[in-house]
């Protein structure tokens, strides 16, 4: 089972290469942000796979921190990229 987890982690690492290409070639800031979100999600998935393969519970905690950081990053991007316009209130 450990080999399967490591093979899946390698597959996710290859997906990061595709995401890096999107970051470098993305036509808009939103495309780049979605690719950055892919990095965060993939990092969480890889850490969870490594935690299961190695039996290291601390990696689960690190994955949780990465997931929280990815959510905060997305909110910060949206607030910066699309500032509120006058709502009239």
Secondary structure, DSSP 8 states (H G I E B T S, - for coil): -HHHHHHHHHHHHHHHHHHHHHHHH-SSHHHHHHHHHHHHHHHHHHHHHHHHHHT-THHHHHHHHHHHHHHHHHHHHHHHHS-------
